[in-house]
Amino acid sequence: MDPRPTAEPYDQAGQHRAGDPNRLPLAGDLAFTGTPATAAPPPDLKVLLERGHAGVAGVLARIDAQGWAAASPCEKWTVRQAANHLAGALLLLARFAEGDQVDPAELDAQRQADTDHLGGDPAAAFRAVAGRSVAAFAAPGVLERPYAFMGATVPGAVLASISLHESLIHGWDIATGAGLPHPADEDVVAAVWQYAETGVGEAQRRAGQFAEAIPVPPAAPPLVRLLAHVGRRARP
């Protein structure tokens, strides 16, 4: 993995270049270098997780064999690998919230992409992962409880916000690669923006977790501006 951020993460064909932030542990979207996001989590985080994950499951249910084999916006990953990566990331974040001991080797993005988390019925398998994710963060006290995570101590609300971030951003990757529309929930987009404004900044870009933001018009839709902030280009 090339840890250097790139000023332009896409080549002329629209694919991520080497150094893609998604190839760092659990995807660069985890946006963590030891300084937690400071924004207060939305009060309805559990509901947002349910809605965000449900949107991804709906996309997975519509992907055909050609779509699964297609290239995703994540360099060298097919749509299937991107979906496996997302499922694996959500499982790991849920395990952190459950108090499980996670082997650092499991945080490797390629390992998750190459592990079959989805089986023969990807939508059903993802719904099971989503259910565990929601249940883990809905447990009493989890959002306030401190957790050791990637070299720092953070409240569970940060882990939940990262889960929502992963689901939205990689859900877009999966849908885009498969040639399907991405039904982004406006409230989910707003909540992920709230996290990304402090969780994805210059420190994370210098650490190679994210590419430089892509300039977009101020009037671009919120999802387009969010994707640009984390180094992805989407058409308005």
C-alpha positions in Angstrom: 0.0 0.0 0.0 1.3 3.5 -0.9 0.5 5.6 2.2 0.9 8.9 0.3 -2.3 10.9 -0.4 -2.8 11.9 -4.0 -4.0 15.2 -5.3 -6.2 13.5 -7.8 -7.3 9.9 -6.9 -8.8 9.1 -10.3 -7.2 8.4 -13.6 -8.8 9.4 -16.9 -11.0 6.2 -16.8 -12.4 7.3 -13.5 -10.6 4.7 -11.4 -8.6 5.2 -8.2 -4.9 5.5 -8.7 -2.3 3.8 -6.5 -2.3 5.3 -3.0 -6.1 5.1 -2.9 -7.2 5.9 0.7 -9.5 2.9 0.6 -6.6 0.5 0.8 -5.5 1.4 4.3 -6.8 -0.5 7.4 -10.6 -1.0 7.2 -10.6 1.6 4.4 -9.2 5.0 4.7 -12.7 6.0 5.5 -12.1 5.1 9.1 -10.4 8.5 9.2 -8.4 7.9 12.3 -5.0 9.1 13.4 -5.6 9.4 17.1 -7.8 12.5 17.2 -11.5 11.7 17.5 -14.1 13.6 15.7 -15.4 16.3 18.1 -18.9 16.8 16.7 -21.7 15.5 18.8 -23.3 12.4 17.3 -26.8 12.7 16.0 -29.4 11.7 18.6 -31.0 9.2 16.2 -27.8 7.4 15.3 -29.4 3.9 15.6 -32.2 4.8 13.2 -29.7 6.3 10.8 -27.6 3.1 10.9 -30.7 1.1 10.1 -31.6 3.3 7.2 -28.1 3.5 5.8 -27.4 -0.2 6.0 -30.9 -1.0 4.5 -30.0 1.2 1.5 -26.9 -0.8 0.9 -28.8 -4.1 1.2 -31.3 -2.9 -1.4 -28.4 -2.2 -3.8 -26.9 -5.6 -3.2 -30.2 -7.3 -3.9 -30.2 -5.7 -7.4 -26.7 -6.6 -8.5 -26.4 -9.3 -11.2 -23.4 -11.6 -12.0 -21.9 -9.0 -14.4 -22.3 -6.3 -11.8 -20.5 -8.3 -9.1 -17.6 -8.9 -11.4 -17.4 -5.2 -12.5 -14.6 -2.9 -11.3 -15.5 -0.8 -8.4 -14.2 2.8 -7.9 -11.7 1.2 -5.4 -8.5 0.4 -7.2 -8.1 -3.3 -8.1 -11.3 -4.3 -6.3 -14.3 -5.7 -8.0 -17.8 -4.8 -6.8 -17.9 -8.1 -4.9 -14.6 -7.3 -3.1 -15.8 -3.8 -2.2 -19.0 -5.3 -0.7 -17.0 -8.0 1.2 -14.7 -5.2 2.5 -17.7 -3.2 3.7 -19.3 -6.2 5.4 -16.1 -7.1 7.0 -15.5 -3.5 8.2 -19.0 -3.3 9.8 -18.5 -6.7 11.5 -15.1 -5.5 13.0 -16.6 -2.2 14.2 -19.5 -4.1 15.8 -17.0 -6.5 17.5 -15.2 -3.5 18.9 -18.5 -2.2 20.3 -19.3 -5.6 21.7 -16.0 -5.6 23.6 -14.4 -8.3 21.5 -10.6 -8.6 21.2 -9.8 -7.9 17.5 -6.5 -9.1 16.1 -4.8 -6.1 14.4 -4.2 -8.3 11.3 -7.9 -8.3 10.8 -7.9 -4.6 10.1 -6.2 -5.1 6.8 -8.4 -3.8 4.0 -7.3 -6.3 1.4 -7.8 -9.2 3.8 -11.4 -8.1 4.3 -12.0 -7.6 0.6 -10.7 -11.1 -0.1 -12.7 -12.8 2.6 -16.2 -14.0 1.5 -18.6 -12.4 4.0 -21.5 -12.5 1.6 -21.9 -16.1 0.4 -24.6 -17.2 -2.1 -27.1 -14.6 -1.0 -25.2 -11.3 -0.5 -28.2 -9.2 0.3 -29.4 -11.6 3.1 -25.8 -11.9 4.4 -25.4 -8.2 4.5 -28.7 -7.7 6.3 -27.4 -10.1 9.0 -24.2 -8.0 9.3 -26.3 -4.8 9.4 -28.5 -6.2 12.1 -25.5 -7.0 14.3 -24.1 -3.6 13.6 -27.3 -1.8 14.7 -27.7 -4.1 17.7 -24.1 -3.5 18.9 -24.5 0.3 18.9 -28.0 0.2 20.3 -26.9 -1.6 23.4 -27.2 0.5 26.6 -24.3 2.7 27.3 -22.3 1.7 24.1 -22.3 5.2 22.5 -20.9 6.7 25.7 -18.4 4.0 26.6 -14.7 4.5 25.8 -13.0 2.1 23.5 -9.4 1.5 22.5 -9.3 1.9 18.8 -6.4 2.3 16.4 -4.1 3.8 18.9 -6.5 6.1 20.7 -9.5 6.0 23.1 -12.8 7.0 21.6 -16.5 6.8 22.6 -18.7 4.2 21.0 -20.4 7.1 19.2 -17.3 7.6 17.1 -17.3 3.9 16.1 -21.0 4.1 15.2 -20.3 7.2 13.1 -17.5 5.5 11.3 -19.9 2.5 10.6 -22.4 4.9 9.1 -19.6 6.6 7.1 -18.4 3.3 5.8 -21.8 2.2 4.8 -22.7 5.3 2.9 -19.3 5.8 1.1 -18.8 2.2 0.2 -22.4 1.8 -0.6 -21.9 4.4 -3.2 -18.7 2.6 -4.4 -20.7 -0.6 -4.8 -23.6 0.9 -6.6 -21.4 3.0 -8.9 -19.3 0.0 -9.9 -22.4 -2.1 -10.6 -24.0 0.7 -12.6 -26.9 1.2 -10.2 -28.3 4.3 -8.7 -27.4 4.9 -5.1 -30.4 5.8 -2.9 -28.6 8.0 -0.4 -30.8 9.0 2.5 -30.6 12.7 3.0 -30.4 12.4 6.8 -27.7 9.8 6.6 -25.7 12.1 4.2 -26.1 15.0 6.7 -24.9 12.8 9.6 -21.9 11.5 7.8 -21.0 15.1 6.7 -21.2 16.0 10.4 -18.6 13.3 11.2 -16.4 13.9 8.1 -16.0 17.6 8.8 -13.9 16.8 11.8 -13.0 13.1 11.2 -11.6 13.7 7.7 -9.1 16.5 7.7 -5.5 17.5 6.9 -4.1 15.2 9.6 -5.8 12.2 8.0 -4.7 13.3 4.5 -1.1 13.7 5.6 -1.3 10.2 7.1 -2.3 8.9 3.8 -5.8 7.8 4.9 -7.5 10.1 2.4 -6.7 11.7 -0.9 -7.0 15.5 -1.3 -10.5 16.8 -1.6 -11.7 17.3 -5.1 -13.1 20.8 -5.9 -16.8 20.9 -6.6 -19.2 23.8 -7.1 -20.7 25.1 -3.8 -24.2 24.4 -5.3 -23.4 20.7 -5.9 -25.7 18.3 -4.0 -24.6 17.3 -0.5 -23.7 13.8 -1.4 -21.5 15.0 -4.3 -19.8 17.4 -2.0 -19.3 14.8 0.7 -17.8 12.3 -1.8 -15.5 15.0 -3.1 -14.4 15.7 0.5 -13.3 12.1 0.9 -11.6 12.0 -2.5 -14.3 10.6 -4.8 -15.7 12.2 -7.9 -19.4 11.9 -8.6 -21.5 13.6 -11.2 -24.1 16.0 -9.8 
